[in-house]
Amino acid sequence: MTKPIVGIQLYTLRDHIKTAEDFDKTLDRLSKLGVTDVQISGIGDFPAEEQGEILKKYNMNCCVTHKQFDRMKEDLDTMIEEHKAINCDAMGIGSAPEESRGSAKRVREFIEETKEIGAKLKENGMTFNYHNHHFEFFKLGDMNCSMMDLLLEETDDSFNFIPDVAWIHYADHDPVEVLKKMKGKVKVIHFKDYIVEENRERKFVSLGKGVVNLKECYDIACELDIPYIMYEQDCDWTDDDAFKSVEESWEFLQSLQK
């Protein structure tokens, strides 16, 4: 049983990584907090080689990415080279395209597409990784099962998960039990937290300030030897709120590791 490495999903700071200069400033700020590991997602359109140099400057490791699924289907060779430039062996997507949801037929077609992508990535020492939201746990219209059931049961060893504990909880499932079902297929967990306001609207909050039992999630991550936990928040930020939440959530992650 080992402690996961904790880090920051840069989608949380997406407004601050649109240019190479901003990316540099953001990693500088994170490194001063003690962050050594990140996920790259929502980054601006500048070369992967520049991203790699800036990561190296701050001794940062990129454990996984989120990229466009359409581009994986059309330009995978280039994407593999881009990931090599940032020294990252895990290519992920943020969710299934809308046309790949809603029926078992669509989900199975999506699975077949991921098998081809996953096989090519495996040849290059890499993995395909899928990040969930809550819709994967809805019952499909043509079967008494969910999209997540099919992803768990009908994918091969080239398909890995980036389980998001808040979205799992929001779907009325126990994150601990879902993580157990994904055993051996998870490199990175997303830690996220939320509250339900009086108007029943979901609101994402800094880690430890919401309804998700993150201590239980951390303990099962240790038990399952999952290598990484990344803090992520989906808010549309204003002013400096993103960095404030990162600092609060980083402090919470440090408390879990004591």
N, C-alpha and C positions, 0 to 999 in steps of 0.2 A: 504494500500500500504506500503510495507516494503522494506528496502534496502537488496539486496542479500549479503550474506557473500562471500568474494572473497578469492581465494586461488590459488594453483599451481597444475597443472596436472603433476605428477612426470615422466610421459613419456618424458617430455621435458628434464629431468635430468637422463634419463635411464642409461647412462654410469657411473653415480655416485651413483647407488643404487644396484649394483650387489652383494654386500656382506653385512652382518649385520653391519660390521664396517663402510663401506662407507655410508650405509643408515643412521646410527647414525650421521656421520659427515655432511651429507647433510641436515638432519632435524635441526641439530644445526645451520648450516649456515642460513637456512630459518627462523628459530625462531628468530634469531637476526635481520632479516628484519621486523619481526612482523607478519609473516605468522602463522596462527593457524589451517588452514584447507587445506587438500591435497586430491588428487585422486591418488590411487596406480595403476600404470600400468607400464609394462616393468621392474618390479622388479626381482632381482635375485632369485635363487632357495635356499632360506633358510626359516626355519619354520615360519608359520603365528604367532605362539606364540611369537617368537623373534620380529617380526614386531610389534606386539601389545605392547610389553614391551617398545620398542623404541618410538613408538607413544606416549605412556603414559608418558615416561620420559620427553618429550618436550610439553606435554599437547596439542598434535595434534589430530585432528579429521580427519578420512578418510571418506569422504562423498559418494564415489562410487569407483568402481574398473573397470578395463577392464580385462577380462579373456577369455580363449579359449572356443569357442562354442562347439567344440567336447567334451571337458572335462565336460562341463555342461550336455551334453547328457549322458555321461558315468559314471560320478563320482560326481553327484550333492550333495549327502549327505556329502561327505568329504569337498566339497567347501563351503557348508553352515557352517560347523564347523569352517573352516578357516576364514570365514567372521565374525563369532562370536568372534574369537580370536582377530580380529582387530577392533571389535565394529563397523562394517559397515553393514548397512541394505540394500545396493543397489549394486547388481551385474550386471556388464555391459559387453558388447562386443564391440570391436572396429569397426567391420563391419560384414556384412553377408558373409558367405563363398562364394567363387566364384560359386560353384555349386547351390547356392540358388538365383542366379541373372539371368537376361536376358529374362525371360518369366514369365507370370502370374502364370503358373502352378508351376514353381520352387519357386516363391515368396510365393504362398499360402501354399506350403508344408513347407516352412520355418516358416510361421506364425503358422501353426499347431504345429510344434516342440516347438516354443516359448511359446505357450499356456500351454503345459504340464510342461515346466520348470517354467513358471510364476506362475502356480497354486501351485506347490510345494514350491516355494519361499514364496508365500503369506501365506501359512500355517505356515511358520516359521517367519512371520513378516518382510519379505524382498520383494524386487521388482526386476524385470528384466528390464534392461535398454539398449537401442540401440543407438549407436553413428553413425551418418551419415557421408558420404563423399559426393562427387558430383554425383556419378553414380546412386544413388537412384532417381535422378530427370530426368534421361534419359527415353524416351518413351520405353516401352517394345515392343519387336518384334511382339507379337501376340495380343496386345491390344492398344487402343489409351489412355493409361494412363501410369504412371510411377510406379516404385516400391514404392516410397514415398506415392503416392496416395493410394495404397493398404495397406501400413502400417498404414496410418492415418484412413482409412475407415473400415478395416477388422480385426484389432486387438481388443482384449478386455481390460478390466481395469487392467489386469496383465502386460500389455506391456507399458513401459515408454520410453521416448526419452532422449538422451543426444545430443541436437542439437548443431552443430558446425557452428557458424555464418560465418566463412570464406569459408568453403566448400559450404554452401548454396549460398553465394554471388558468388562464383566461378562458380556455376551452373546456374548463371543468374536468381536467384530468390531473392526476398526481404526477408532478415532474419526476419524482424519485422512481415511480414504477415505470414511466416511459423510458427513463435513462437505463434502467435495468434491461428493458427489451432491446435497447440499442447497443448493448455490451459488445465491445470489440469493433464498433463501427463509428466511434466518436473520437476525434482529435481535439475539437474545440467545443466548449459549451458557451452559450451566451447567457450572462446574468443580466437581468433586467427586472425592474420592480414597478408596481403600479398601485393606485388606489382607485376606488369607485366613489365618485362624488355624489352629493345628494340628488342630483338630477340623473343618476345612474350612468353618467358618462365616465369612461375609463380615462385616467390621467397618469402618464408615466412620471415616476419620481426617482430621486437618487436611491441607490441601493440601501436597503435596510429601513426605508421609510414607508414601505408599502405592505401588501398583503402576502407576498410570496415568502415561503419559509426557505430563505437562502442558506441558512445553516444546514438544514437537511440536504439541500442540493449539493452543498460543498462536501459534506460528509460522504455522500454516495459517489461523488466524483473521485474522492480519494480512494474509496473502496474499489471502484472500477478502474483505477489507474488511468483516468482521463488526463491527458497532458496539460491542457490549457483551459482557462476560464477567461473570457473577454467580457468586460462591461460594455453594454450598448444601451443607448437611449434614442428613441425615435422622434423626439419632440422637434417641432419647428421653432428654433430658438430665436431669442432677441438678445441684443446686447452681449454680455459676457456670461450668460446663464449656462452655456454648454461647459465652459471651463470650470465654473463653480460646481456643477453637478459631477464632472469628472473628478475634481478634487475630493468631494464628499464621498463619492463611490469608491475611489481609490483607498481612502482611509478605511472604509468599511471592509474592503477586500483584505487589507492588511490585518484587520482585527480577526478575520476568519483564519488567517494563517498562523496566529500566535498559539 
